[in-house]
Amino acid sequence: TSFSTPKKKKRDDGMREHVTGCARSEGYYKIDKKDKLKYLNNSRAFAEEPPADTQVRTCPPLATRARSEQRRLLSSFTGSCDSDLLKFNQLKFRKKKLKFCKSHIHDWGLFAMEPIAADEMVIEYVGQNIRQVIADMREKRYEDEGIGSSYMFRVDHDTIIDATKCGNFARFINHSCNPNCYAKVITVESQKKIVIYSKQHINVNEEITYDYKFPIEDVKIPCLCGSENCRGTLN
């Protein structure tokens, strides 16, 4: 017995009339060219820009934000400082592998756990930024507390970084009269920072050293770096 399939009609509102009551059970519908053109026109209307009084804010992609942030930081640098900024950004995201352990120079020292090429940022000297007056007070207080070594690094005439009680591995770097690193003051976002650079290629397990450049004083501090051109004293 064959039954004629009733013709599928459309309703007055433009929607197709489903004989079975369910669109999924009626299979594939072939769209007329008129309906397809009408649908495309509606799609183009929605794709147009919103009115001027409606502001749509979209969040830029992560890569775009990263590039804009890098350009913003680069704008604060001029000339040769650009390379310092790029290296400092790399140092933040990819820190050098370092460790501190007993040193033959003095007490604890900082050692490289990976090869470091020449003229690379090794580590930032981190601590509290204080004024000269506070540094003098703290130095006296540290002596009263029995702290033999204070880790203060002068940035400029007015600012000193104190890493005695709040710092990182950089405070363990020992002095050497023939060092493989040197300290440099750079400016990042209007803030001065002290960064340790490599003077030459540094091998794995080689100790990181730099010249403290202490001012000359009557009371001498003996130097135990053991290099060929050792001056004998730190100051």
Secondary structure, 3 states (H helix, E strand, C coil): CCCCCCCCCECCCCCECCCCCCHHHHCCCCCCHHHHHHHHHHHHHHHCCCCCCCCCCCCCCHHHHHHHHHHHHHHCCCCCHHHHHHHHHHHHHCCCCEEEEECCCCCEEEEECCCECCCCEEEEECCEEEEHHHHHHHHHHHHHCCCCCCCEEECCCCEEEECCCCCCHHHHCEECCCCCEEEEEEEECCEEEEEEEECCCECCCCEEEECCCCCCCCCCCECCCCCCCCCCECC
